[in-house]
Amino acid sequence: MTESEVIEVKLLQNSSNLKVIEIDEKIELILKALSSKTRRRILKNIKLEPMDVSKIASNLSMTEANISAQIKILEEADLIKCEYCSGKHGVRKISFIKYNQMLLKFL
């Protein structure tokens, strides 16, 4: 495999947690998820600190409904994980970066 056949996507810098993706269908989901500026902004917001939907929406000046839809796409692409915890007004959905680095291999 030559260097030109590998695309490296870094979600966090200077980290050793590396996930290698070689399955075409998974690569397509990841690239689709990363094609949106809003979804990339969400990843940047949660890379240092996990956040709930309302805080992300506030940071990005967007609706919680829009952020929830974008988070669903990021989850389906396996780029983030979410956990639920109780909050002041019900259940909060907290989003975390799942992998520090991702290596996409085109075989």
C-alpha positions, 0 to 999 in steps of 0.5 A, a space after each residue: 500500500 502506498 502513502 497515496 492510498 491512505 487517508 488519515 482523519 485526526 479527530 484529536 491531536 497527539 493521542 495514541 487511540 487509533 482506529 483503522 477502518 478498511 470496510 467500504 461501507 463504514 468509510 462511506 458513512 464516515 466521509 458522509 458524516 465529515 462532509 458537513 461543516 456542522 458535524 465537524 463543528 460538533 466534533 470540535 466542540 466535544 473533542 476536549 470535553 463531552 457535552 450535552 445537546 443543549 450546550 452544543 446547540 448553544 455554542 453553535 447557535 443552533 436548535 437542539 433538534 438540529 444538533 440531535 439530528 446531526 449527532 445521530 449521523 455522527 453516532 451512525 458513523 461510529 465517530 462519537 458515543 452518547 450516554 444518558 444521565 439525569 439533568 434538571 429537566 429530564 434526561 440529558 444526552 452527553 456526546 463523547 469523541 469515540 476515537 482519537 485518531 482514525 485511519 481509513 484504508 482504501 484496499 
